[in-house]
């Protein structure tokens, strides 16, 4: 009996050890799985937190802009007026051409209407010439400024004009290139790369081409003080720039424009949209604006056209 008891005791201890080992292994696996789940949740939380902070910052920026405009309105410094595109949009059939919105101060309605017509016409010409479009464009005119400037916030499709007063709306040679300026800024959200110099060259090339198209449709009277902006701001000026060795140095706006114009002459302007459609952009900002790599654009153009000279063309011009 005593011998049997010892045997039973050994068996019980062995079984207990086996059970403990199996239980330990099971618990270890559970712990490992839970640790993996925790790490994944932690990463997801960090990603969501970053997105929340980005959206929250965008919200605060928009709130600041709204409060600023409301303050100006209450102090009779500006009037918030929005004009939409003259193109009809039928339910279920969205327009190929985006709406244009203009926010302008009191006393500047003639200029606001002119900018609307110019931008609206330019957007339709971008579709006709390049097959390219963009989201709705919002132009904000602000007279509370210490100087004249025009720029584009590409990620949220806004164009900002800051000026001192009506005097800044004078046409060339006493004022800036107004028609070209707005069409140039529209070119930025059409196609954006990581290379800022090339981006400026892209907008310079496309705007110069579209200026002539707009002039063909609207003529001198597009601006409240009529002038021939095709002659002073269109392809005639562009061709002078890219054929001027003192201006068209490697890695300049003019060199980038020369690359694009040369490719257009060989393969037509629609080739750029075809190349962009082949690319894999990074999406940035609240509106997920596409941002492209310049080398991928170059390679897509060479592949689509079977023109290996495009690679050399970029390189020779500093890109």
C-alpha positions in Angstrom: 0.0 0.0 0.0 2.8 2.4 0.9 4.5 1.6 -2.4 1.4 2.2 -4.4 0.8 5.5 -2.5 4.3 6.7 -3.5 3.6 5.7 -7.1 0.3 7.5 -7.1 2.0 10.5 -5.5 4.7 10.6 -8.2 2.0 10.3 -10.9 0.0 13.1 -9.4 3.1 15.3 -9.2 3.9 14.5 -12.8 0.4 15.3 -13.9 0.5 18.5 -11.9 3.8 19.5 -13.5 2.4 18.8 -17.0 -0.7 20.7 -16.3 1.3 23.6 -14.9 3.5 23.5 -18.0 0.6 23.5 -20.4 -1.1 26.2 -18.5 2.0 28.3 -18.4 2.5 27.9 -22.2 -1.1 28.8 -22.8 -0.9 31.8 -20.6 2.3 32.9 -22.3 0.7 32.6 -25.7 -2.3 34.6 -24.5 0.0 37.2 -23.0 2.0 37.5 -26.3 -1.2 37.8 -28.3 -2.5 40.5 -25.9 0.8 42.3 -26.1 0.6 42.3 -29.9 -3.0 43.5 -29.8 -2.0 46.2 -27.3 0.9 47.4 -29.5 -1.4 47.5 -32.6 -4.0 49.5 -30.7 -1.3 51.8 -29.4 -0.1 52.5 -32.9 -3.6 53.0 -34.1 -4.3 55.4 -31.3 -1.1 57.4 -32.1 -2.2 57.6 -35.8 -5.7 58.7 -34.9 -4.3 61.2 -32.4 -2.1 62.7 -35.1 -5.1 62.9 -37.5 -7.2 64.5 -34.8 -4.5 67.1 -34.1 -4.3 67.8 -37.8 -8.1 68.2 -38.2 -8.2 70.2 -35.0 -5.6 72.6 -36.3 -7.4 73.0 -39.6 -10.6 73.7 -37.7 -8.9 76.4 -35.6 -7.4 78.0 -38.8 -10.8 78.1 -40.4 -12.4 79.4 -37.3 -9.8 82.2 -37.1 -10.5 83.1 -40.8 -14.2 83.2 -40.2 -13.9 85.3 -37.0 -11.6 87.7 -38.8 -14.0 88.1 -41.7 -16.9 88.5 -39.3 -15.0 91.2 -37.4 -14.2 93.1 -40.6 -17.9 92.8 -41.7 -19.1 94.2 -38.3 -16.7 97.1 -38.6 -17.8 97.9 -42.1 -14.4 97.0 -43.5 -15.4 94.2 -45.9 -18.5 92.6 -47.4 -18.6 88.8 -47.7 -19.9 88.0 -51.2 -19.6 84.7 -53.0 -20.1 84.2 -56.7 -20.4 80.8 -58.1 -19.5 79.6 -61.6 -21.8 80.5 -64.4 -21.9 76.9 -65.5 -25.0 75.0 -64.7 -24.7 71.9 -62.5 -27.5 69.3 -63.0 -28.4 66.8 -60.2 -26.5 63.6 -60.8 -24.3 65.3 -63.5 -21.6 67.2 -61.7 -19.8 69.9 -63.8 -16.3 69.1 -65.1 -15.3 72.6 -64.2 -15.3 73.5 -60.5 -17.0 76.5 -58.9 -15.2 79.7 -58.3 -15.9 81.6 -55.1 -14.8 85.2 -54.6 -14.7 87.0 -51.2 -14.1 90.8 -51.7 -14.2 94.1 -49.7 -16.7 96.9 -50.3 -16.1 98.8 -53.4 -14.3 96.1 -55.3 -17.2 94.3 -57.0 -16.1 95.1 -60.6 -12.7 93.5 -59.9 -14.3 90.6 -58.1 -16.6 89.9 -61.1 -13.6 90.2 -63.5 -11.5 87.8 -61.4 -14.5 85.4 -61.4 -14.8 85.5 -65.2 -11.0 85.1 -65.7 -10.7 82.1 -63.3 -13.9 80.5 -64.5 -12.8 80.7 -68.1 -9.3 79.6 -67.2 -10.5 76.5 -65.5 -12.5 75.4 -68.5 -9.4 76.0 -70.7 -7.3 73.8 -68.4 -9.8 71.1 -69.1 -9.8 71.7 -72.9 -6.0 72.1 -73.3 -4.6 69.7 -70.7 -7.6 67.6 -69.7 -7.0 68.6 -66.1 -9.3 70.0 -63.4 -9.2 70.7 -59.7 -11.5 71.2 -56.8 -13.5 74.4 -56.2 -11.3 77.5 -56.1 -11.9 80.2 -53.4 -10.3 83.6 -54.1 -10.0 85.9 -51.0 -9.3 89.6 -51.6 -8.0 91.5 -48.5 -7.2 95.2 -48.3 -5.9 95.1 -44.7 -2.3 94.7 -45.9 1.0 96.5 -45.8 1.8 95.6 -49.4 0.7 93.8 -52.6 1.0 90.0 -52.8 -0.7 87.1 -54.5 -0.3 83.5 -53.4 -2.0 80.1 -53.3 -2.6 77.8 -50.4 -2.6 74.7 -52.6 -3.7 72.2 -50.1 -7.1 73.9 -49.4 -7.5 75.4 -52.9 -7.4 79.0 -51.8 -5.9 82.0 -53.6 -5.1 85.0 -51.4 -4.7 88.6 -52.8 -3.4 91.2 -50.4 -3.4 94.8 -51.5 -3.4 98.4 -50.2 -6.3 99.7 -52.3 -7.7 100.1 -55.7 -4.5 101.6 -57.0 -3.0 98.1 -56.9 -5.4 96.9 -59.5 -3.9 99.1 -62.2 -2.9 97.0 -65.3 0.7 96.8 -66.6 3.1 98.6 -66.9 1.9 100.4 -63.7 0.6 97.3 -62.0 1.2 93.6 -61.9 0.2 91.0 -64.4 -3.3 90.5 -63.1 -4.8 87.9 -65.5 -1.6 85.8 -65.6 -1.4 86.0 -61.8 -4.7 84.3 -61.1 -4.2 81.7 -63.8 -0.7 81.0 -62.5 -2.0 80.3 -59.0 -4.7 78.0 -60.4 -1.9 76.0 -62.0 -0.5 75.0 -58.6 -3.4 72.8 -57.4 -3.5 71.2 -60.8 -0.2 69.5 -60.3 2.1 69.7 -57.3 5.5 68.1 -56.7 8.0 68.1 -53.8 10.2 70.4 -56.0 9.1 74.0 -55.4 11.2 75.4 -58.3 9.7 72.9 -60.8 6.2 73.8 -59.4 6.7 77.4 -60.2 7.9 76.4 -63.7 4.8 74.3 -64.2 2.5 77.1 -63.3 4.5 79.6 -65.4 4.2 77.3 -68.5 0.6 76.3 -68.1 -0.6 79.9 -67.2 1.2 81.4 -70.1 -0.5 79.0 -72.4 -3.9 79.4 -70.8 -3.6 83.2 -70.8 -3.8 83.2 -74.6 -6.8 80.9 -74.5 -8.6 83.2 -72.1 -7.7 86.2 -74.2 -9.2 84.5 -77.3 -12.5 84.3 -75.4 -12.7 87.4 -73.3 -10.4 89.9 -75.1 -9.0 93.1 -73.7 -12.2 93.8 -71.7 -11.6 90.9 -69.2 -10.1 93.5 -66.8 -12.0 96.6 -65.8 -9.2 98.7 -67.3 -8.8 97.0 -70.7 -5.3 95.9 -71.8 -3.8 93.2 -74.1 -2.7 90.7 -71.5 -2.0 88.1 -74.2 0.9 90.1 -75.6 2.3 91.0 -72.2 1.5 87.9 -70.1 1.0 85.0 -72.6 3.2 82.7 -74.7 5.0 85.6 -76.4 6.6 86.5 -73.1 7.1 82.9 -72.1 9.0 82.1 -75.3 11.2 85.2 -74.8 12.0 83.9 -71.2 13.0 80.4 -72.1 15.1 81.5 -75.1 17.0 84.0 -73.0 20.2 82.3 -71.8 20.6 84.9 -69.0 17.2 83.8 -67.6 16.9 80.2 -68.6 19.7 78.8 -66.3 19.6 75.2 -65.0 17.3 74.6 -62.0 15.2 77.8 -62.6 11.6 78.5 -63.2 12.4 79.2 -66.9 14.3 75.9 -67.3 11.4 74.0 -65.9 9.1 75.8 -68.3 11.5 74.9 -71.1 11.3 71.2 -70.3 7.5 71.2 -70.3 7.2 73.3 -73.5 9.7 71.0 -75.3 7.8 67.9 -74.3 4.5 69.5 -75.3 6.0 70.3 -78.8 7.0 66.6 -79.2 4.0 64.9 -77.7 1.1 67.3 -77.2 -0.1 69.0 -73.9 -2.4 66.0 -72.9 0.7 63.9 -72.2 1.1 65.5 -68.8 -2.3 64.4 -67.6 -1.6 60.8 -68.9 1.7 60.8 -66.9 0.0 62.1 -63.7 -2.6 59.4 -63.9 0.1 56.7 -63.9 1.7 58.1 -60.7 1.2 57.1 -57.0 0.9 60.4 -55.1 1.0 61.1 -51.4 -2.2 62.8 -50.2 -1.8 65.8 -47.8 -4.0 68.1 -45.8 -7.7 68.0 -44.9 -8.7 67.9 -48.5 -6.2 65.1 -49.4 -4.4 67.1 -52.1 -2.1 64.9 -54.2 1.6 65.5 -53.9 3.9 63.9 -56.5 7.6 63.0 -56.9 9.3 64.8 -59.7 11.4 61.8 -60.8 8.3 59.6 -61.0 6.7 62.3 -63.3 9.8 62.3 -65.5 10.0 58.5 -65.7 6.2 58.3 -66.5 6.6 60.8 -69.3 9.6 58.8 -70.8 7.7 55.5 -70.5 4.5 56.8 -72.0 6.2 58.4 -75.0 9.1 55.9 -75.4 11.2 59.0 -75.6 14.4 58.4 -73.6 15.5 61.9 -74.4 13.1 63.2 -71.8 15.4 61.9 -69.0 18.3 63.9 -70.5 16.1 66.9 -71.0 15.3 67.0 -67.3 19.0 66.5 -66.4 20.4 69.1 -68.8 18.0 71.7 -67.3 18.9 71.0 -63.7 16.0 68.7 -62.7 
